[in-house]
Amino acid sequence: MTNAETLVAELKKRRLTCATAESCTGGGVGALITGAPGASEVFLGGVVSYTNNIKRDILGVPESILNPPGSGAVSEECAAAMAQGARRLTGADIAVSVTGLAGPGGDGVHPQGYVCFGVATASKSATCSRIFAGDRAAVRKAAADFACSLIVEEARRIS
Amino acid sequence: MTNAETLVAELKKRRLTCATAESCTGGGVGALITGAPGASEVFLGGVVSYTNNIKRDILGVPESILNPPGSGAVSEECAAAMAQGARRLTGADIAVSVTGLAGPGGDGVHPQGYVCFGVATASKSATCSRIFAGDRAAVRKAAADFACSLIVEEARRIS
């Protein structure tokens, strides 16, 4: 089973739905999930927020996070707000977010491969961050896989 | 040059931006575009609207299109409304939409591989449809590539 097939099976079994808010993966998490037949039973959709304006205007990420002296778009604070925004917009049981530095290059503060994730449900909001090795493509692939696994983990926790 | 690299180069040269509204590709168009370094200069983001509710609530596709006796979610009418919705939400110069039947199987009316596309700009709204051969993965890949080429074509037409 691929990651996406596991996700579809696990959420279907528990009658849970999921959604995404993606920055550096650009749609790669949604594409990964919907690569599995039957994804339409568990995946509602999401927002690809590649710019700060879209993070703010569609997902509702506060300016105070995006702009100085806030933590900026590549931060766990931003990831949390993105996931909450995706959950609010879609009504999904579990929303996951991804924002990070796929490269080439870091941003002067964090290295290339630094990616923040958010998970939002009705009762919880959690974040984490990882540094993935490799080039832009490798970082994006690893980040999408990891986001997928966060959804599965959360589904198993919920029920 | 990959399709995405061409897109980034062409839009950058013309100072144009783009956005997406995706159904059957599930984020694959955004993922394709953002696979190219420099995509952040031309790609704003988009909406993955895998369910009819998200097509309606976030992209503003009218119920009269989505539900009988409308044409349904897999139609050029729906593709047009999705692209217009993405443009309105993001403010991009060019928005492209994708909605179709990646499979497995058709929907009783259209065959597997039938995909509708919309292109919206400030002054125009156009649609087209194609039938792509192959399995789910092949259809999704072909549809994402085609959406990418529609954006490039429109950019060249605009300026």
Interface residues (C-beta under 8 A of the other chain):
Chain A: T20 E22 C24 T25 G26 G27 G28 V29 G30 A31 I33 T34 G35 P37 A39 S40 F43 L44 G45 G46 V47 V48 S49 Y50 T51 N53 I54 D57 I58 L89 T90 G91 A102 G103 P104 R136 A137 R140
Chain B: T20 E22 C24 T25 G26 G27 G28 V29 G30 A31 I33 T34 G35 P37 A39 S40 F43 L44 G45 G46 V47 V48 S49 Y50 T51 N53 I54 D57 I58 L89 T90 G91 A102 G103 P104 R136 A137 R140
